[in-house]
């Protein structure tokens, strides 16, 4: 096509427009992806008691099933990021949602622990691919002034999906058995996959970077700003000229290497704390002298404030320096996790401190993918976000297993939570190092991403 009369920076155009109904549709679709992810990730926890009873197996025998999806999540994220930077965000998103939907339904037909573990591993591959690409796509359609708030709001879908899983399990298992939860949990993503195929656009930045037809780009922008004409317009991303490399090459390049390592370290440490607490907090509280009922109720408060933390952090990140906001939130996480250890014997105080720790922990952890999406350029954004999530999953695996070691060591209640504050402090320090790297990056002539 020839005869262009003007150039249009597509990201600047999005930044200058009001958040349109079409972008709300993208937000809702990405929210539903994350909600389906949350439902399916939590499904095995809801069905485990009924499953163990029907198959006459102990909780220990179900350990491979419980951990298989976590391993799949890690490897799914590590492989899907580079793929999305090569073939597009939409293709990988649709494929991953359909993938984990099909294998979740497959879990309903498992007849042994080994079969279910393999199916959960395969389900995890799709789950791991979905989250980072939903983050990337949403970040690339959000205007800069509201980006952190919108992406963090999208992440609230995970908490909603997890909660919905509990309600669905409570309603279905007594009448239809544990298999019905996997059927519902898998059918919804299949329906969502069709909706994504029809209604979800490809990333406007990805299309521009890869030289998509101008009429295809114009068709999407016309839905964001219906009254604007895009005739004879050449669509560009001028700040990203020279970045047309593979996603892996961008993420591991000297320009991004330090920031990448610090993001990995931060997310790893955050998930170590998160999964250790969610897996072992009931046992730790019970062993400190509280009843099983009190331990369960207090533990339920930890994720309850996750949505509050994510939204507040996103709002603050759009108004203040994002690294500082998240670093302070991790520091507060360390403080309140440490304080948990000093509340033995005071149920009301313990519940309050656990809730505040959960708000801070969830807020900080939910904000890191948003920060990563802003750090990398379009050519490496999906890889950067996905690899951070993938590496971080190994921190979650370590956290889930290390809690048992701490209990076996027979350390005191306060000692254990003092130790748990250390990873959160390491995350704080890593973010401050990342901030210094971002400052040096901003002084260089090549793109610093979409932030």
C-alpha positions in Angstrom: 0.0 0.0 0.0 1.4 3.5 -1.0 0.3 7.1 -0.7 0.4 7.5 3.1 -0.3 11.0 4.2 0.6 10.8 7.9 2.0 8.5 10.6 0.2 7.5 13.7 1.8 6.1 16.9 -0.7 3.5 17.9 0.2 3.5 21.6 0.1 7.3 21.8 -3.3 7.2 20.2 -4.6 4.7 22.7 -3.1 6.8 25.6 -4.9 9.9 24.3 -8.4 8.3 24.0 -11.0 7.7 26.7 -11.3 4.1 27.8 -13.9 2.9 25.2 -16.6 0.2 25.4 -14.5 -1.9 23.2 -11.6 -1.8 25.7 -14.1 -2.6 28.4 -15.0 -5.7 26.4 -11.3 -6.7 26.2 -11.0 -6.2 30.0 -14.0 -8.4 30.7 -12.7 -11.1 28.4 -9.3 -11.1 30.1 -10.9 -11.0 33.5 -12.9 -14.1 32.6 -9.7 -15.8 31.4 -8.1 -15.2 34.7 -11.3 -16.2 36.6 -11.3 -19.5 34.6 -7.7 -19.9 35.5 -8.4 -19.3 39.2 -11.3 -21.8 39.2 -9.3 -24.6 37.6 -6.1 -24.0 39.6 -8.1 -24.3 42.8 -10.3 -27.2 41.7 -8.1 -30.0 42.9 -8.1 -28.5 46.4 -11.9 -28.5 46.5 -12.3 -32.1 45.2 -9.4 -33.7 47.2 -11.5 -34.8 50.3 -14.2 -36.5 48.2 -11.6 -37.9 45.8 -9.6 -39.4 48.7 -12.7 -40.9 50.2 -13.9 -42.5 47.0 -10.4 -43.9 46.0 -9.5 -44.8 49.6 -6.2 -42.9 49.4 -4.4 -40.7 52.0 -3.6 -37.1 51.7 0.0 -38.0 51.2 -0.8 -40.2 48.3 -2.5 -37.3 46.6 0.6 -35.1 46.8 1.6 -35.8 43.1 -1.8 -34.7 42.0 -1.7 -31.5 44.1 1.8 -30.5 42.8 1.5 -31.6 39.2 -0.5 -28.5 38.1 2.1 -26.3 39.7 4.9 -27.9 37.6 2.7 -27.6 34.5 2.0 -23.9 35.3 5.8 -23.2 35.4 6.6 -24.9 32.1 3.5 -23.6 30.4 4.5 -20.0 31.2 8.1 -20.6 30.1 7.1 -21.9 26.7 4.1 -19.8 25.9 5.8 -16.4 26.3 8.2 -16.8 23.4 5.5 -18.3 21.3 3.2 -15.3 21.9 5.9 -12.9 20.9 6.4 -15.0 17.7 2.8 -15.8 16.6 0.7 -13.3 18.5 -1.1 -13.0 21.9 -4.6 -14.0 20.7 -3.6 -17.3 19.1 -1.8 -18.4 22.3 -4.6 -17.2 24.5 -7.3 -19.0 22.6 -5.2 -22.2 22.3 -4.3 -22.2 26.0 -7.8 -21.6 27.3 -9.2 -24.4 25.1 -6.3 -26.6 26.1 -6.8 -26.4 29.8 -10.6 -26.7 29.3 -10.2 -30.0 27.5 -7.7 -31.5 30.0 -9.8 -30.3 32.9 -12.7 -32.3 31.5 -10.3 -35.1 31.0 -9.6 -35.1 34.7 -13.2 -36.1 35.3 -12.5 -39.4 33.6 -9.3 -40.3 35.5 -9.4 -43.6 37.4 -6.2 -43.5 39.3 -3.8 -41.1 41.1 -1.3 -41.5 38.3 -3.8 -40.7 35.5 -5.1 -37.7 37.4 -1.5 -36.4 38.1 -0.7 -36.6 34.4 -3.9 -34.8 33.4 -3.3 -32.1 36.0 0.2 -31.6 34.6 -1.2 -31.2 31.1 -4.0 -28.9 32.5 -1.3 -26.8 34.2 0.5 -26.2 30.8 -2.5 -24.4 29.5 -3.1 -22.5 32.8 0.5 -21.4 32.8 0.2 -20.1 29.2 -3.1 -18.1 29.8 -2.2 -15.8 32.6 0.9 -14.0 31.2 -0.7 -13.5 27.8 -3.9 -12.1 29.3 -1.7 -9.7 31.2 0.3 -8.7 28.1 -2.8 -8.2 25.9 -4.6 -6.1 28.6 -1.5 -4.0 29.2 -1.2 -3.3 25.5 -4.8 -2.1 25.2 -4.8 0.0 28.4 -4.1 3.7 28.3 -0.9 4.6 30.2 -2.7 6.8 32.8 -4.9 3.8 34.0 -2.8 0.8 33.0 -1.8 -0.5 36.4 -5.2 -0.1 37.8 -6.9 -1.9 34.9 -4.4 -4.8 34.8 -4.6 -5.3 38.5 -8.4 -5.2 38.3 -8.1 -8.0 35.7 -6.1 -10.0 38.3 -9.0 -9.9 40.7 -10.7 -12.5 38.4 -8.4 -15.1 39.9 -9.7 -14.6 43.4 -13.3 -14.6 42.1 -12.7 -17.8 40.1 -11.1 -19.5 43.1 -14.1 -18.5 45.3 -16.6 -19.7 42.6 -14.8 -23.0 42.6 -15.6 -23.5 46.3 -19.3 -22.6 45.8 -19.6 -24.9 42.8 -17.9 -27.7 44.6 -20.1 -27.4 47.6 -23.2 -27.4 45.4 -22.2 -30.3 43.0 -20.2 -32.8 45.0 -22.9 -34.0 47.4 -25.3 -34.7 44.5 -23.0 -35.4 41.5 -19.6 -36.3 42.9 -16.2 -34.8 42.5 -16.0 -35.5 38.7 -18.7 -32.9 38.1 -16.5 -30.1 39.3 -13.9 -30.8 36.6 -16.7 -31.0 34.0 -18.0 -27.6 34.9 -14.5 -26.2 35.3 -13.5 -27.5 31.8 -16.7 -26.6 30.0 -16.7 -22.9 30.9 -13.2 -22.4 29.3 -14.3 -24.1 26.1 -17.3 -21.7 25.8 -14.9 -18.8 26.7 -12.5 -20.0 24.0 -15.2 -19.6 21.3 -16.0 -16.1 22.6 -12.3 -15.2 22.5 -12.0 -16.4 19.0 -14.9 -14.2 17.9 -14.5 -11.1 20.0 -10.9 -10.8 21.2 -8.6 -8.7 19.0 -4.9 -9.3 18.5 -2.7 -6.9 20.3 -2.6 -3.6 18.3 1.1 -3.1 19.2 2.0 -6.7 18.1 0.2 -6.1 14.7 2.0 -2.8 14.2 5.4 -4.2 15.1 4.9 -7.2 12.7 3.7 -5.0 9.9 0.1 -6.2 9.7 -2.1 -4.7 7.0 -3.1 -1.1 7.7 -6.8 -1.9 7.2 -6.6 -4.6 9.9 -5.1 -2.2 12.4 -7.5 0.5 11.4 -10.5 -1.8 12.0 -9.5 -2.3 15.6 -8.6 1.4 16.3 -12.0 2.4 14.8 -13.7 0.4 17.5 -11.8 2.3 20.1 -12.4 5.7 18.5 -15.4 5.3 16.1 -15.3 8.9 14.9 -11.7 9.0 13.7 -10.7 8.4 10.1 -7.6 6.2 9.4 -7.5 6.6 5.6 -4.0 6.6 4.2 -2.4 6.4 7.6 0.9 4.6 8.3 0.8 3.0 11.7 4.1 3.0 13.7 5.7 2.4 17.0 8.6 4.8 16.6 10.1 4.2 20.0 10.6 0.5 19.2 12.5 0.7 16.0 15.4 -1.7 16.1 13.6 -4.0 18.7 12.5 -6.6 16.1 14.3 -9.5 17.8 13.0 -12.7 19.4 11.4 -12.4 22.8 14.1 -14.4 24.5 16.8 -12.3 22.9 15.2 -9.1 24.2 14.6 -10.4 27.7 18.1 -11.7 28.1 19.9 -8.8 26.4 22.3 -6.6 28.3 19.8 -3.8 28.3 17.1 -5.8 30.2 19.2 -8.5 31.9 19.5 -6.9 35.4 15.9 -6.0 35.5 14.9 -9.4 34.3 16.9 -11.1 37.1 15.4 -8.8 39.8 11.9 -9.5 38.5 12.5 -13.2 38.7 14.0 -13.0 42.2 11.1 -10.8 43.4 8.3 -13.0 42.1 10.1 -16.2 43.3 10.4 -14.8 46.8 6.8 -13.6 46.8 5.3 -16.9 45.7 7.6 -18.7 48.2 5.9 -16.8 51.1 2.4 -17.0 49.5 2.3 -20.7 48.9 4.0 -21.5 52.2 1.4 -19.5 54.1 -1.6 -20.8 52.1 -0.4 -24.4 52.4 0.8 -24.4 56.0 -0.8 -21.5 57.9 -3.7 -23.6 59.2 -1.3 -26.2 60.7 0.9 -23.5 62.2 -2.0 -21.7 63.8 -3.5 -25.0 65.1 -0.1 -26.1 66.5 0.2 -22.8 68.4 -2.8 -23.7 70.5 -5.9 -22.7 68.5 -8.7 -25.0 67.4 -9.0 -26.4 63.9 -12.0 -24.2 63.3 -10.2 -21.1 64.4 -7.2 -22.0 62.3 -9.4 -22.4 59.2 -11.3 -19.2 59.7 -8.1 -17.1 60.3 -6.4 -18.7 57.3 -9.4 -17.8 55.1 -8.7 -14.1 55.8 -5.3 -14.2 54.1 -6.6 -14.3 50.5 -9.8 -12.5 51.3 -8.3 -9.0 50.9 -6.4 -9.9 47.7 -8.7 -7.9 45.5 -8.5 -4.9 47.8 -4.7 -5.0 47.7 -4.4 -5.5 44.0 -6.8 -2.6 43.2 -5.2 -0.2 45.7 -1.7 -1.0 44.5 -2.7 -0.5 40.9 -4.3 2.8 41.7 -1.1 4.0 43.5 1.1 2.7 40.7 -0.6 5.0 38.2 0.0 8.0 40.5 3.4 7.3 42.0 6.7 5.6 41.0 5.6 1.9 40.6 8.8 0.3 41.9 8.5 2.3 45.2 4.8 1.4 45.6 5.4 -2.3 45.2 8.7 -2.3 47.3 6.9 -0.5 50.1 4.1 -3.1 49.9 6.5 -6.0 50.1 8.2 -4.3 53.1 4.8 -4.0 54.8 4.2 -7.7 53.9 7.4 -8.5 55.8 6.4 -6.5 58.8 2.9 -8.0 59.1 4.2 -11.6 58.4 6.7 -11.1 61.2 3.9 -9.7 63.5 1.8 -12.9 62.9 4.4 -14.7 64.9 3.8 -12.6 68.0 0.0 -13.0 68.2 -0.1 -16.5 69.6 -2.9 -16.6 72.1 -4.7 -13.5 70.8 -7.3 -14.7 68.2 -8.7 -11.2 67.3 -5.3 -9.7 66.8 -4.0 -12.7 64.9 -7.0 -12.5 62.5 -6.4 -8.8 61.9 -2.7 -9.1 61.3 -3.2 -12.1 58.9 -5.8 -10.1 56.9 -3.5 -7.1 56.6 -0.6 -9.4 55.6 -2.8 -10.9 52.9 -3.8 -7.5 51.6 -0.2 -6.5 51.3 1.1 -9.8 50.0 -1.6 -10.2 47.3 -1.4 -6.5 46.3 2.4 -6.7 45.8 2.3 -10.0 44.0 -0.5 -9.1 41.7 1.3 -5.9 40.7 4.5 -7.5 39.5 3.1 -8.7 36.1 1.9 -5.2 35.5 5.3 -3.9 36.3 6.9 -6.5 34.0 4.6 -5.7 31.1 5.6 -2.0 31.4 9.3 -2.9 31.5 9.7 -4.8 28.3 9.1 -3.7 24.7 6.4 -5.3 22.5 8.9 -7.7 20.9 9.7 -9.3 24.3 6.8 -8.4 26.5 5.0 -11.7 26.5 8.2 -13.6 27.0 9.3 -11.3 29.9 6.0 -11.5 31.7 5.6 -15.3 31.1 9.2 -16.1 32.2 8.8 -14.1 35.4 5.6 -16.0 36.2 7.2 -19.4 35.2 10.3 -18.9 37.3 8.2 -17.7 40.2 6.2 -20.9 40.2 9.3 -22.7 41.4 9.3 -20.4 44.4 5.7 -21.5 45.0 6.7 -25.2 44.8 9.6 -24.6 47.2 7.2 -22.8 49.6 4.7 -25.5 49.6 7.3 -28.1 50.4 9.5 -26.1 52.8 6.6 -25.6 55.3 6.8 -29.2 56.2 10.5 -28.9 56.9 10.0 -26.0 59.2 7.4 -27.9 61.2 9.7 -30.9 61.4 12.5 -28.6 62.8 10.1 -27.8 65.7 10.9 -24.1 65.6 8.9 -21.7 67.6 5.8 -19.9 66.2 7.6 -16.5 66.3 10.8 -17.9 64.9 9.0 -19.4 61.8 7.3 -16.1 61.0 10.5 -14.2 61.5 12.1 -16.4 58.9 9.2 -16.0 56.6 9.6 -12.2 56.6 13.1 -12.6 55.1 12.0 -13.5 51.5 9.6 -10.5 51.5 12.5 -8.2 52.5 14.7 -9.8 49.7 11.8 -9.0 47.3 11.9 -5.4 48.5 15.6 -5.1 47.9 15.4 -6.7 44.5 12.8 -4.2 43.4 15.0 -1.3 44.5 17.8 -2.8 42.4 15.4 -3.2 39.5 14.4 0.5 39.9 18.0 1.6 39.6 18.3 -0.6 36.4 15.1 1.0 35.0 16.6 4.5 35.6 19.7 3.5 33.6 17.5 2.0 30.9 15.5 5.2 30.6 18.7 7.1 29.8 19.4 4.8 26.8 18.0 5.6 23.3 16.0 2.4 22.8 12.4 1.7 23.9 11.7 1.2 27.6 8.4 -0.5 26.9 5.0 1.0 27.4 5.4 2.6 30.7 
